């Protein structure tokens, strides 16, 4: 369960990062 929590945290961090960096939405397409 620890792995799931860590993965969800990483996804949330990545989502927040891309929200702040809207010009780089094309990079989010690769993820």
PQR file with spaces between the fields and no chain letter, atoms N, CA, C, O and H, PARSE charges and radii, in Angstrom:
ATOM       1  N    UNK     1       0.835   -1.204    0.000 -0.4000 1.5000
ATOM       2  CA   UNK     1       0.000    0.000    0.000 -0.0000 2.0000
ATOM       3  C    UNK     1       0.868    1.252    0.000  0.5500 1.7000
ATOM       4  O    UNK     1       0.451    2.307   -0.477 -0.5500 1.4000
ATOM       5  N    UNK     2       2.068    1.129    0.534 -0.4000 1.5000
ATOM       6  CA   UNK     2       2.963    2.288    0.550 -0.0000 2.0000
ATOM       7  C    UNK     2       3.278    2.716   -0.887  0.5500 1.7000
ATOM       8  O    UNK     2       3.340    3.907   -1.188 -0.5500 1.4000
ATOM       9  H    UNK     2       2.407    0.271    0.922  0.4000 1.0000
ATOM      10  N    UNK     3       3.476    1.725   -1.774 -0.4000 1.5000
ATOM      11  CA   UNK     3       3.795    2.048   -3.170 -0.0000 2.0000
ATOM      12  C    UNK     3       2.643    2.818   -3.807  0.5500 1.7000
ATOM      13  O    UNK     3       2.872    3.773   -4.550 -0.5500 1.4000
ATOM      14  H    UNK     3       3.425    0.756   -1.530  0.4000 1.0000
ATOM      15  N    UNK     4       1.406    2.412   -3.523 -0.4000 1.5000
ATOM      16  CA   UNK     4       0.263    3.105   -4.111 -0.0000 2.0000
ATOM      17  C    UNK     4       0.215    4.545   -3.618  0.5500 1.7000
ATOM      18  O    UNK     4      -0.028    5.461   -4.403 -0.5500 1.4000
ATOM      19  H    UNK     4       1.220    1.637   -2.919  0.4000 1.0000
ATOM      20  N    UNK     5       0.444    4.750   -2.326 -0.4000 1.5000
ATOM      21  CA   UNK     5       0.408    6.114   -1.801 -0.0000 2.0000
ATOM      22  C    UNK     5       1.499    6.963   -2.445  0.5500 1.7000
ATOM      23  O    UNK     5       1.260    8.119   -2.795 -0.5500 1.4000
ATOM      24  H    UNK     5       0.641    4.006   -1.689  0.4000 1.0000
ATOM      25  N    UNK     6       2.683    6.401   -2.603 -0.4000 1.5000
ATOM      26  CA   UNK     6       3.777    7.166   -3.209 -0.0000 2.0000
ATOM      27  C    UNK     6       3.452    7.487   -4.664  0.5500 1.7000
ATOM      28  O    UNK     6       3.705    8.600   -5.124 -0.5500 1.4000
ATOM      29  H    UNK     6       2.877    5.462   -2.320  0.4000 1.0000
ATOM      30  N    UNK     7       2.895    6.521   -5.390 -0.4000 1.5000
ATOM      31  CA   UNK     7       2.577    6.752   -6.801 -0.0000 2.0000
ATOM      32  C    UNK     7       1.515    7.838   -6.926  0.5500 1.7000
ATOM      33  O    UNK     7       1.602    8.692   -7.807 -0.5500 1.4000
ATOM      34  H    UNK     7       2.690    5.616   -5.017  0.4000 1.0000
ATOM      35  N    UNK     8       0.512    7.810   -6.050 -0.4000 1.5000
ATOM      36  CA   UNK     8      -0.525    8.834   -6.123 -0.0000 2.0000
ATOM      37  C    UNK     8       0.062   10.203   -5.812  0.5500 1.7000
ATOM      38  O    UNK     8      -0.311   11.197   -6.435 -0.5500 1.4000
ATOM      39  H    UNK     8       0.440    7.116   -5.334  0.4000 1.0000
ATOM      40  N    UNK     9       0.976   10.259   -4.854 -0.4000 1.5000
ATOM      41  CA   UNK     9       1.610   11.552   -4.534 -0.0000 2.0000
ATOM      42  C    UNK     9       2.397   12.056   -5.729  0.5500 1.7000
ATOM      43  O    UNK     9       2.349   13.244   -6.047 -0.5500 1.4000
ATOM      44  H    UNK     9       1.279    9.451   -4.348  0.4000 1.0000
ATOM      45  N    UNK    10       3.125   11.160   -6.399 -0.4000 1.5000
ATOM      46  CA   UNK    10       3.914   11.579   -7.566 -0.0000 2.0000
ATOM      47  C    UNK    10       2.983   12.095   -8.659  0.5500 1.7000
ATOM      48  O    UNK    10       3.288   13.092   -9.314 -0.5500 1.4000
ATOM      49  H    UNK    10       3.164   10.195   -6.141  0.4000 1.0000
ATOM      50  N    UNK    11       1.848   11.421   -8.861 -0.4000 1.5000
ATOM      51  CA   UNK    11       0.911   11.875   -9.895 -0.0000 2.0000
ATOM      52  C    UNK    11       0.366   13.248   -9.549  0.5500 1.7000
ATOM      53  O    UNK    11       0.256   14.113  -10.418 -0.5500 1.4000
ATOM      54  H    UNK    11       1.601   10.611   -8.329  0.4000 1.0000
ATOM      55  N    UNK    12       0.023   13.453   -8.282 -0.4000 1.5000
ATOM      56  CA   UNK    12      -0.510   14.760   -7.868 -0.0000 2.0000
ATOM      57  C    UNK    12       0.544   15.843   -8.074  0.5500 1.7000
ATOM      58  O    UNK    12       0.236   16.933   -8.557 -0.5500 1.4000
ATOM      59  H    UNK    12       0.113   12.750   -7.577  0.4000 1.0000
ATOM      60  N    UNK    13       1.791   15.539   -7.707 -0.4000 1.5000
ATOM      61  CA   UNK    13       2.869   16.522   -7.880 -0.0000 2.0000
ATOM      62  C    UNK    13       3.058   16.840   -9.359  0.5500 1.7000
ATOM      63  O    UNK    13       3.233   18.000   -9.730 -0.5500 1.4000
ATOM      64  H    UNK    13       2.041   14.653   -7.315  0.4000 1.0000
ATOM      65  N    UNK    14       3.021   15.804  -10.207 -0.4000 1.5000
ATOM      66  CA   UNK    14       3.196   16.022  -11.649 -0.0000 2.0000
ATOM      67  C    UNK    14       2.048   16.867  -12.187  0.5500 1.7000
ATOM      68  O    UNK    14       2.266   17.783  -12.980 -0.5500 1.4000
ATOM      69  H    UNK    14       2.879   14.861   -9.905  0.4000 1.0000
ATOM      70  N    UNK    15       0.820   16.561  -11.755 -0.4000 1.5000
ATOM      71  CA   UNK    15      -0.340   17.332  -12.226 -0.0000 2.0000
ATOM      72  C    UNK    15      -0.195   18.794  -11.811  0.5500 1.7000
ATOM      73  O    UNK    15      -0.400   19.694  -12.626 -0.5500 1.4000
ATOM      74  H    UNK    15       0.643   15.817  -11.111  0.4000 1.0000
ATOM      75  N    UNK    16       0.156   19.034  -10.549 -0.4000 1.5000
ATOM      76  CA   UNK    16       0.312   20.415  -10.078 -0.0000 2.0000
ATOM      77  C    UNK    16       1.431   21.115  -10.842  0.5500 1.7000
ATOM      78  O    UNK    16       1.331   22.299  -11.163 -0.5500 1.4000
ATOM      79  H    UNK    16       0.322   18.304   -9.887  0.4000 1.0000
ATOM      80  N    UNK    17       2.508   20.364  -11.132 -0.4000 1.5000
ATOM      81  CA   UNK    17       3.636   20.959  -11.852 -0.0000 2.0000
ATOM      82  C    UNK    17       3.202   21.410  -13.239  0.5500 1.7000
ATOM      83  O    UNK    17       3.566   22.497  -13.688 -0.5500 1.4000
ATOM      84  H    UNK    17       2.589   19.402  -10.871  0.4000 1.0000
ATOM      85  N    UNK    18       2.414   20.560  -13.926 -0.4000 1.5000
ATOM      86  CA   UNK    18       1.993   20.924  -15.284 -0.0000 2.0000
ATOM      87  C    UNK    18       0.958   22.047  -15.252  0.5500 1.7000
ATOM      88  O    UNK    18       0.896   22.858  -16.176 -0.5500 1.4000
ATOM      89  H    UNK    18       2.118   19.677  -13.562  0.4000 1.0000
ATOM      90  N    UNK    19       0.149   22.098  -14.199 -0.4000 1.5000
ATOM      91  CA   UNK    19      -0.822   23.198  -14.094 -0.0000 2.0000
ATOM      92  C    UNK    19      -0.067   24.528  -13.994  0.5500 1.7000
ATOM      93  O    UNK    19      -0.477   25.527  -14.584 -0.5500 1.4000
ATOM      94  H    UNK    19       0.199   21.439  -13.449  0.4000 1.0000
ATOM      95  N    UNK    20       1.039   24.529  -13.242 -0.4000 1.5000
ATOM      96  CA   UNK    20       1.834   25.762  -13.127 -0.0000 2.0000
ATOM      97  C    UNK    20       2.562   26.051  -14.432  0.5500 1.7000
ATOM      98  O    UNK    20       2.765   27.212  -14.789 -0.5500 1.4000
ATOM      99  H    UNK    20       1.373   23.717  -12.763  0.4000 1.0000
ATOM     100  N    UNK    21       2.957   24.993  -15.149 -0.4000 1.5000
ATOM     101  CA   UNK    21       3.698   25.162  -16.408 -0.0000 2.0000
ATOM     102  C    UNK    21       2.771   24.849  -17.582  0.5500 1.7000
ATOM     103  O    UNK    21       2.985   23.873  -18.302 -0.5500 1.4000
ATOM     104  H    UNK    21       2.793   24.050  -14.858  0.4000 1.0000
ATOM     105  N    UNK    22       1.756   25.665  -17.771 -0.4000 1.5000
ATOM     106  CA   UNK    22       0.798   25.423  -18.857 -0.0000 2.0000
ATOM     107  C    UNK    22       1.454   25.413  -20.235  0.5500 1.7000
ATOM     108  O    UNK    22       1.014   24.648  -21.093 -0.5500 1.4000
ATOM     109  H    UNK    22       1.583   26.457  -17.186  0.4000 1.0000
ATOM     110  N    UNK    23       2.484   26.222  -20.494 -0.4000 1.5000
ATOM     111  CA   UNK    23       3.106   26.216  -21.826 -0.0000 2.0000
ATOM     112  C    UNK    23       3.679   24.852  -22.193  0.5500 1.7000
ATOM     113  O    UNK    23       3.928   24.585  -23.368 -0.5500 1.4000
ATOM     114  H    UNK    23       2.842   26.843  -19.797  0.4000 1.0000
ATOM     115  N    UNK    24       3.891   23.980  -21.196 -0.4000 1.5000
ATOM     116  CA   UNK    24       4.502   22.679  -21.483 -0.0000 2.0000
ATOM     117  C    UNK    24       3.458   21.564  -21.488  0.5500 1.7000
ATOM     118  O    UNK    24       3.767   20.428  -21.129 -0.5500 1.4000
ATOM     119  H    UNK    24       3.688   24.197  -20.241  0.4000 1.0000
ATOM     120  N    UNK    25       2.215   21.879  -21.893 -0.4000 1.5000
ATOM     121  CA   UNK    25       1.170   20.850  -21.920 -0.0000 2.0000
ATOM     122  C    UNK    25       1.536   19.732  -22.889  0.5500 1.7000
ATOM     123  O    UNK    25       1.118   18.592  -22.684 -0.5500 1.4000
ATOM     124  H    UNK    25       1.963   22.802  -22.185  0.4000 1.0000
ATOM     125  N    UNK    26       2.308   20.025  -23.947 -0.4000 1.5000
ATOM     126  CA   UNK    26       2.682   18.988  -24.916 -0.0000 2.0000
ATOM     127  C    UNK    26       3.485   17.886  -24.233  0.5500 1.7000
ATOM     128  O    UNK    26       3.362   16.719  -24.603 -0.5500 1.4000
ATOM     129  H    UNK    26       2.647   20.951  -24.113  0.4000 1.0000
ATOM     130  N    UNK    27       4.297   18.234  -23.251 -0.4000 1.5000
ATOM     131  CA   UNK    27       5.091   17.228  -22.542 -0.0000 2.0000
ATOM     132  C    UNK    27       4.157   16.297  -21.772  0.5500 1.7000
ATOM     133  O    UNK    27       4.431   15.103  -21.651 -0.5500 1.4000
ATOM     134  H    UNK    27       4.397   19.182  -22.950  0.4000 1.0000
ATOM     135  N    UNK    28       3.054   16.841  -21.249 -0.4000 1.5000
ATOM     136  CA   UNK    28       2.125   16.006  -20.482 -0.0000 2.0000
ATOM     137  C    UNK    28       1.508   14.933  -21.373  0.5500 1.7000
ATOM     138  O    UNK    28       1.096   13.885  -20.874 -0.5500 1.4000
ATOM     139  H    UNK    28       2.832   17.811  -21.347  0.4000 1.0000
ATOM     140  N    UNK    29       1.438   15.174  -22.687 -0.4000 1.5000
ATOM     141  CA   UNK    29       0.869   14.179  -23.599 -0.0000 2.0000
ATOM     142  C    UNK    29       1.709   12.911  -23.601  0.5500 1.7000
ATOM     143  O    UNK    29       1.176   11.818  -23.791 -0.5500 1.4000
ATOM     144  H    UNK    29       1.773   16.024  -23.092  0.4000 1.0000
ATOM     145  N    UNK    30       3.018   13.041  -23.391 -0.4000 1.5000
ATOM     146  CA   UNK    30       3.898   11.863  -23.426 -0.0000 2.0000
ATOM     147  C    UNK    30       3.740   11.015  -22.167  0.5500 1.7000
ATOM     148  O    UNK    30       3.995    9.811  -22.198 -0.5500 1.4000
ATOM     149  H    UNK    30       3.451   13.929  -23.236  0.4000 1.0000
ATOM     150  N    UNK    31       3.326   11.628  -21.065 -0.4000 1.5000
ATOM     151  CA   UNK    31       3.204   10.874  -19.808 -0.0000 2.0000
ATOM     152  C    UNK    31       1.927   10.032  -19.827  0.5500 1.7000
ATOM     153  O    UNK    31       1.640    9.324  -18.862 -0.5500 1.4000
ATOM     154  H    UNK    31       3.119   12.606  -21.040  0.4000 1.0000
